[in-house]
Amino acid sequence: MPIVTIDPQRCKKDGLCVRICEKVFEQKLEGSVPVVTHEEHCNSCGHCVLICPAGAITQKECPDEKVHPVNREILPSYESLREMIASRRSIRNFQKRDVETEVIEKVIGGACFAPSAKNTQSTQFLVIQEHNLLRGIASATAEWLGKTSRQLKNPFLRKLYLLRGEKSAEEVTRWISQFELIVERMRRGSDPIIRNAPVLLLFHADQSVAFAEANANLAVQNAMLIASSLGLGTLYTGYVVAASGRDKTIQRLLKLPKKHKVYGGLALGYPEITFSKWIDRNPAVITWR
């Protein structure tokens, strides 16, 4: 069965499908019905279905029930969207309040609309709410950071790391101090990793998918903005992401599908402390050519 078909009776012969997807469609003569020349290159993104004013194009993965009109009346203005982006802050203090399942689903639903290379939509989501599991992940991450700080104190290993040229000696020293502080706080009963958030949302994917990491972190950005619109606070859990790829204890706790890797993570919850102001960022460094 063909993936893409064009109904010649309904086609307006405007060539819009060719203009937005030359790798699949071709219009051999101006004013003629376009033809599908390279169906094997179709990514099932639905551009052709969405752009056709006559509804002449059928795409196997884009049935009518999945297509919706744009409600331009509720689209945010530049000013409102920029205000939300500028006022969003990383939250490290969360209320002792569960996040409703339907609210988490809305966050993930927004994340799913992030762009992905070749429309692979490779990102999958792991929602962790069980308190003991959250605590276990935080503790295992802190232990991994402690192990890393001890390795960086080893003169030989430290020299090898610095030879890679990624960090300066000052930065490594600062890392060691930060990691040791995290370990100490964890031992005292605090949670400097997930910050006692009621939800940990992890973004994972099959490592064999091209650009899986980029896809996941585009989804993370969408999720943060949707969460902000719903009154939630978020914190990017970089330590958990880093540790999950290297620590077998965390890998056993997460039970991800085989060959999957965590590429992004958010602590999620209702903020205990909110911000009523925002601060300018450094001016953008721009090169015009």
Kinemage of the C-alpha trace (Angstrom):
@kinemage 1
@onewidth
@group {chain A} dominant
@subgroup {mainchain}
@vectorlist {calphas} color= white
{ca met a 1} P 0.000 0.000 0.000
{ca pro a 2} L 1.434 3.437 -0.961
{ca ile a 3} L 2.458 5.721 1.897
{ca val a 4} L 1.484 8.903 0.036
{ca thr a 5} L -1.222 9.348 -2.597
{ca ile a 6} L -2.648 12.333 -4.485
{ca asp a 7} L -6.276 12.481 -5.645
{ca pro a 8} L -6.015 14.059 -9.128
{ca gln a 9} L -9.701 15.033 -9.076
{ca arg a 10} L -9.304 17.169 -5.941
{ca cys a 11} L -5.790 18.493 -6.624
{ca lys a 12} L -5.642 22.239 -7.416
{ca lys a 13} L -2.287 21.772 -9.198
{ca asp a 14} L -0.762 24.631 -7.170
{ca gly a 15} L 2.465 22.714 -6.477
{ca leu a 16} L 2.515 23.574 -2.756
{ca cys a 17} L 3.379 19.991 -1.839
{ca val a 18} L 6.383 20.123 -4.171
{ca arg a 19} L 7.584 23.401 -2.697
{ca ile a 20} L 7.578 22.074 0.855
{ca cys a 21} L 8.875 18.579 0.057
{ca glu a 22} L 10.915 18.309 -3.131
{ca lys a 23} L 12.457 15.055 -1.966
{ca val a 24} L 9.103 13.220 -2.286
{ca phe a 25} L 7.038 15.185 -4.830
{ca glu a 26} L 7.691 16.486 -8.329
{ca gln a 27} L 5.590 18.628 -10.678
{ca lys a 28} L 6.816 17.724 -14.126
{ca leu a 29} L 4.887 20.483 -15.912
{ca glu a 30} L 3.592 23.765 -14.494
{ca gly a 31} L -0.134 23.427 -13.827
{ca ser a 32} L -0.036 19.620 -13.803
{ca val a 33} L -0.890 17.245 -10.960
{ca pro a 34} L 2.246 16.598 -8.880
{ca val a 35} L 3.509 13.044 -8.688
{ca val a 36} L 5.110 11.068 -5.875
{ca thr a 37} L 8.593 10.258 -7.139
{ca his a 38} L 10.519 9.214 -4.045
{ca glu a 39} L 8.110 7.827 -1.492
{ca glu a 40} L 11.006 6.090 0.245
{ca his a 41} L 12.217 9.495 1.485
{ca cys a 42} L 8.940 10.324 3.252
{ca asn a 43} L 9.391 10.963 6.990
{ca ser a 44} L 5.636 10.910 7.696
{ca cys a 45} L 5.858 14.471 9.037
{ca gly a 46} L 2.497 15.400 7.495
{ca his a 47} L 3.626 18.685 5.909
{ca cys a 48} L 2.046 17.742 2.594
{ca val a 49} L -1.297 16.857 4.203
{ca leu a 50} L -1.356 20.053 6.255
{ca ile a 51} L -0.448 22.385 3.376
{ca cys a 52} L -2.834 21.023 0.716
{ca pro a 53} L -5.859 23.391 0.548
{ca ala a 54} L -7.983 20.840 -1.317
{ca gly a 55} L -7.295 17.879 0.969
{ca ala a 56} L -6.083 15.955 -2.052
{ca ile a 57} L -3.139 14.279 -0.317
{ca thr a 58} L -3.395 11.166 1.829
{ca gln a 59} L -0.491 10.114 4.031
{ca lys a 60} L -0.664 6.734 5.748
{ca glu a 61} L 0.576 8.023 9.124
{ca cys a 62} L -1.565 11.188 9.055
{ca pro a 63} L -5.240 10.146 8.991
{ca asp a 64} L -7.959 12.780 9.216
{ca glu a 65} L -8.497 12.233 12.956
{ca lys a 66} L -4.901 13.341 13.645
{ca val a 67} L -5.215 16.605 11.707
{ca his a 68} L -6.461 19.732 13.490
{ca pro a 69} L -6.968 23.355 12.405
{ca val a 70} L -4.726 26.005 13.979
{ca asn a 71} L -6.634 28.199 16.447
{ca arg a 72} L -4.789 31.436 15.813
{ca glu a 73} L -6.973 33.335 18.283
{ca ile a 74} L -5.281 31.682 21.257
{ca leu a 75} L -1.710 31.750 19.972
{ca pro a 76} L 0.504 33.790 22.366
{ca ser a 77} L 1.930 37.091 21.235
{ca tyr a 78} L 5.674 37.708 21.091
{ca glu a 79} L 5.403 39.757 24.283
{ca ser a 80} L 3.519 37.093 26.270
{ca leu a 81} L 5.731 34.247 25.102
{ca arg a 82} L 8.921 36.186 25.776
{ca glu a 83} L 7.666 37.144 29.249
{ca met a 84} L 7.089 33.483 30.089
{ca ile a 85} L 10.524 32.491 28.767
{ca ala a 86} L 12.269 35.348 30.594
{ca ser a 87} L 10.466 34.723 33.888
{ca arg a 88} L 11.008 30.951 33.961
{ca arg a 89} L 13.506 30.031 36.678
{ca ser a 90} L 15.076 26.777 37.839
{ca ile a 91} L 13.145 25.740 40.945
{ca arg a 92} L 14.896 24.104 43.884
{ca asn a 93} L 12.127 24.304 46.492
{ca phe a 94} L 8.976 22.289 45.889
{ca gln a 95} L 5.725 21.993 47.789
{ca lys a 96} L 4.954 18.700 49.507
{ca arg a 97} L 2.146 18.185 47.055
{ca asp a 98} L 1.623 15.544 44.407
{ca val a 99} L 1.359 16.575 40.770
{ca glu a 100} L -1.867 15.357 39.204
{ca thr a 101} L -1.544 12.642 36.554
{ca glu a 102} L -3.420 14.718 33.972
{ca val a 103} L -1.040 17.634 34.528
{ca ile a 104} L 2.024 15.413 33.998
{ca glu a 105} L 0.377 14.082 30.839
{ca lys a 106} L -0.054 17.644 29.573
{ca val a 107} L 3.649 18.321 30.121
{ca ile a 108} L 4.594 15.172 28.217
{ca gly a 109} L 2.037 15.961 25.515
{ca gly a 110} L 3.719 19.307 24.921
{ca ala a 111} L 7.138 17.654 24.884
{ca cys a 112} L 5.969 15.306 22.130
{ca phe a 113} L 5.501 18.264 19.769
{ca ala a 114} L 9.216 19.112 19.839
{ca pro a 115} L 10.974 18.725 16.494
{ca ser a 116} L 13.037 15.589 15.925
{ca ala a 117} L 15.531 14.658 13.235
{ca lys a 118} L 13.811 12.912 10.317
{ca asn a 119} L 10.603 12.993 12.404
{ca thr a 120} L 11.834 9.956 14.333
{ca gln a 121} L 10.000 11.124 17.481
{ca ser a 122} L 12.564 8.983 19.278
{ca thr a 123} L 12.130 10.379 22.787
{ca gln a 124} L 10.352 8.249 25.387
{ca phe a 125} L 9.423 9.267 28.914
{ca leu a 126} L 9.870 7.729 32.338
{ca val a 127} L 7.766 9.253 35.129
{ca ile a 128} L 9.025 8.474 38.635
{ca gln a 129} L 6.858 9.421 41.615
{ca glu a 130} L 7.497 6.641 44.144
{ca his a 131} L 9.276 8.279 47.101
{ca asn a 132} L 11.716 5.460 47.881
{ca leu a 133} L 12.734 5.191 44.228
{ca leu a 134} L 13.287 8.958 43.992
{ca arg a 135} L 15.409 8.806 47.130
{ca gly a 136} L 17.342 5.827 45.788
{ca ile a 137} L 18.145 7.594 42.524
{ca ala a 138} L 19.239 10.736 44.381
{ca ser a 139} L 21.434 8.713 46.774
{ca ala a 140} L 23.022 6.685 43.969
{ca thr a 141} L 23.744 9.878 42.028
{ca ala a 142} L 25.391 11.456 45.069
{ca glu a 143} L 27.479 8.312 45.596
{ca trp a 144} L 28.602 8.454 41.970
{ca leu a 145} L 29.602 12.106 42.401
{ca gly a 146} L 31.579 11.161 45.509
{ca lys a 147} L 33.384 8.429 43.578
{ca thr a 148} L 34.108 10.884 40.768
{ca ser a 149} L 35.562 13.444 43.203
{ca arg a 150} L 37.883 10.785 44.652
{ca gln a 151} L 39.054 9.860 41.153
{ca leu a 152} L 39.730 13.514 40.322
{ca lys a 153} L 41.854 13.788 43.468
{ca asn a 154} L 44.118 11.045 42.166
{ca pro a 155} L 47.081 12.952 40.635
{ca phe a 156} L 47.489 10.518 37.741
{ca leu a 157} L 43.789 10.376 36.819
{ca arg a 158} L 43.452 14.117 37.269
{ca lys a 159} L 46.369 14.743 34.897
{ca leu a 160} L 44.838 12.441 32.289
{ca tyr a 161} L 41.555 14.301 32.550
{ca leu a 162} L 43.182 17.710 32.215
{ca leu a 163} L 45.161 16.541 29.175
{ca arg a 164} L 41.847 16.209 27.352
{ca gly a 165} L 41.654 20.003 27.518
{ca glu a 166} L 37.950 20.167 28.356
{ca lys a 167} L 38.346 21.795 31.780
{ca ser a 168} L 40.933 23.886 33.589
{ca ala a 169} L 42.599 22.829 36.838
{ca glu a 170} L 40.588 25.517 38.665
{ca glu a 171} L 37.312 24.144 37.324
{ca val a 172} L 38.205 20.589 38.345
{ca thr a 173} L 39.079 21.788 41.854
{ca arg a 174} L 35.712 23.535 42.041
{ca trp a 175} L 33.991 20.361 40.852
{ca ile a 176} L 35.620 18.303 43.597
{ca ser a 177} L 34.446 20.781 46.234
{ca gln a 178} L 30.887 20.827 44.860
{ca phe a 179} L 30.676 17.041 44.628
{ca glu a 180} L 31.929 16.578 48.180
{ca leu a 181} L 29.401 19.130 49.437
{ca ile a 182} L 26.580 17.269 47.674
{ca val a 183} L 27.669 13.976 49.244
{ca glu a 184} L 27.793 15.556 52.699
{ca arg a 185} L 24.352 17.130 52.341
{ca met a 186} L 22.911 13.831 51.151
{ca arg a 187} L 24.361 12.057 54.193
{ca arg a 188} L 22.742 14.656 56.450
{ca gly a 189} L 19.326 13.796 55.022
{ca ser a 190} L 18.979 16.606 52.499
{ca asp a 191} L 18.350 16.080 48.777
{ca pro a 192} L 20.639 18.280 46.664
{ca ile a 193} L 19.997 16.135 43.563
{ca ile a 194} L 16.222 16.020 42.928
{ca arg a 195} L 15.443 18.630 45.611
{ca asn a 196} L 12.603 16.571 47.091
{ca ala a 197} L 10.522 17.141 43.972
{ca pro a 198} L 7.481 14.833 43.813
{ca val a 199} L 8.191 13.887 40.190
{ca leu a 200} L 11.302 12.999 38.220
{ca leu a 201} L 10.649 13.041 34.472
{ca leu a 202} L 13.381 11.358 32.437
{ca phe a 203} L 13.737 11.611 28.655
{ca his a 204} L 15.292 8.505 27.129
{ca ala a 205} L 15.744 6.903 23.736
{ca asp a 206} L 17.378 4.076 21.842
{ca gln a 207} L 21.047 4.993 21.471
{ca ser a 208} L 21.088 3.759 17.858
{ca val a 209} L 18.709 6.520 16.713
{ca ala a 210} L 20.549 9.377 15.011
{ca phe a 211} L 20.412 12.659 16.967
{ca ala a 212} L 18.570 10.983 19.866
{ca glu a 213} L 20.227 13.321 22.376
{ca ala a 214} L 19.281 16.459 20.434
{ca asn a 215} L 15.720 15.193 20.018
{ca ala a 216} L 15.389 14.545 23.749
{ca asn a 217} L 16.671 17.929 24.816
{ca leu a 218} L 14.393 19.724 22.377
{ca ala a 219} L 11.583 17.823 24.104
{ca val a 220} L 12.944 18.951 27.484
{ca gln a 221} L 12.672 22.605 26.460
{ca asn a 222} L 9.065 22.127 25.359
{ca ala a 223} L 8.280 20.363 28.628
{ca met a 224} L 9.749 23.198 30.707
{ca leu a 225} L 7.641 25.807 28.918
{ca ile a 226} L 4.434 23.777 29.164
{ca ala a 227} L 5.159 23.095 32.845
{ca ser a 228} L 5.628 26.810 33.451
{ca ser a 229} L 2.274 27.570 31.802
{ca leu a 230} L 0.635 25.060 34.176
{ca gly a 231} L 2.094 26.678 37.290
{ca leu a 232} L 4.745 23.996 37.791
{ca gly a 233} L 8.408 24.477 38.556
{ca thr a 234} L 11.202 22.519 36.892
{ca leu a 235} L 14.875 21.811 37.484
{ca tyr a 236} L 17.128 20.180 34.905
{ca thr a 237} L 18.624 17.169 36.682
{ca gly a 238} L 22.004 17.159 34.973
{ca tyr a 239} L 23.708 15.095 37.669
{ca val a 240} L 21.124 12.315 37.298
{ca val a 241} L 21.504 12.364 33.516
{ca ala a 242} L 25.301 12.129 33.756
{ca ala a 243} L 25.282 9.441 36.431
{ca ser a 244} L 22.636 7.298 34.721
{ca gly a 245} L 24.953 6.721 31.784
{ca arg a 246} L 27.836 5.583 33.982
{ca asp a 247} L 26.490 4.106 37.211
{ca lys a 248} L 25.091 0.568 37.157
{ca thr a 249} L 23.120 1.092 40.382
{ca ile a 250} L 21.046 3.839 38.762
{ca gln a 251} L 20.657 1.807 35.599
{ca arg a 252} L 19.213 -1.067 37.634
{ca leu a 253} L 16.833 1.306 39.403
{ca leu a 254} L 15.556 2.855 36.152
{ca lys a 255} L 15.008 -0.441 34.288
{ca leu a 256} L 15.115 1.228 30.890
{ca pro a 257} L 14.558 -0.780 27.710
{ca lys a 258} L 17.657 -2.451 26.317
{ca lys a 259} L 20.037 -0.068 24.481
{ca his a 260} L 18.193 2.978 25.840
{ca lys a 261} L 19.971 5.895 27.456
{ca val a 262} L 18.775 8.873 29.491
{ca tyr a 263} L 19.397 12.103 27.564
{ca gly a 264} L 17.489 14.609 29.688
{ca gly a 265} L 15.731 14.937 33.017
{ca leu a 266} L 13.485 17.306 34.939
{ca ala a 267} L 12.552 17.509 38.600
{ca leu a 268} L 8.936 18.587 38.513
{ca gly a 269} L 6.510 19.958 41.074
{ca tyr a 270} L 4.595 22.937 42.392
{ca pro a 271} L 7.097 25.604 43.508
{ca glu a 272} L 7.273 26.480 47.176
{ca ile a 273} L 9.029 29.758 46.376
{ca thr a 274} L 8.039 31.800 43.319
{ca phe a 275} L 9.716 34.715 41.601
{ca ser a 276} L 7.979 38.008 40.832
{ca lys a 277} L 10.904 39.505 38.901
{ca trp a 278} L 13.270 38.447 36.176
{ca ile a 279} L 16.781 39.566 35.324
{ca asp a 280} L 18.416 40.355 31.989
{ca arg a 281} L 20.794 37.807 30.515
{ca asn a 282} L 24.145 38.730 29.064
{ca pro a 283} L 23.831 40.338 25.633
{ca ala a 284} L 23.839 37.802 22.825
{ca val a 285} L 27.163 37.318 21.069
{ca ile a 286} L 26.187 37.660 17.403
{ca thr a 287} L 28.261 37.519 14.260
{ca trp a 288} L 26.543 38.898 11.167
{ca arg a 289} L 27.872 37.870 7.758
